[in-house]
Amino acid sequence: MNDANQKQRIPQAVRSAKMQQRLSEAAYNIIRDGGYANFRTSAVAKAAGVSQGAQLHHYPTKNSLAVAALDYAYRQYHQQFEANYAMIDECDDLLDLIFKDFKDFYLSGYFSTALDILISGGKNEDLKEQLVAITLDNRTAIERVWLEELINDGWPLALAEEILALSHSIVRGFAARALVINDQAQFDRLLFRWRAMVKSLEGEKNNVVQRFELKKSSN
């Protein structure tokens, strides 16, 4: 079978998806390596090894490439999340697995690049709306999974939400701080302290669960 016949057998949707993947990956890599401030759309087609026309067909504007690059970052990290989540039946402590997932994301190049796109690209209101929507879609889905697991582990909804929100803030804050001062030892020490504080709430967790059960049984 010659190449022409083989191409004819590949559905157009599949070929388009592959092309978009190459372009979004190239855009992500360029922004990661050079920053969004230096991002030029003319470099994307060359990095992806495609024609300028092919690029313009799929992503005609800088904004569309920025959106594609951000989506690529989140999609790539989702593979790591799935690997982390697959360990849930083997992990000794759910909190440790959640902290690992947060560290894997916030201390990764995916987060730093996504943050660069969000901050720099967010100055354009139309682009900002799209970037925020993609971020919420991707991160909310992951947070929802961990929230459900905490609830399944016996934590009441309100406490589970607070644990996740504060854990996000701590890990994300240190990720931002690492751009200036990267003190891994301090980060590990303080995260361990936060873990101990959360664990100390387990007694309150049990009391709350009991109160919920008592209230439910009295109705």
Secondary structure, 3 states (H helix, E strand, C coil): CCHHHHHHHCCHHHHHHHHHHHHHHHHHHHHHHHCHHHCCCHHHHHHHCCCHHHHHHHCCCHHHHHHHHHHHHHHHHHHHHHHHHCCCCCCCCHHHHHHHHHHHHHCCHHHHHHHHHHHHHCCCHHHHHHHHHHHHHHHHHHHHHHHHHHHHCCCCHHHHHHHHHHHHHHHHHHHHHCCCCCCHHHHHHHHHHHHHHHHCCHHHHHHHHHHHHHHHHHC
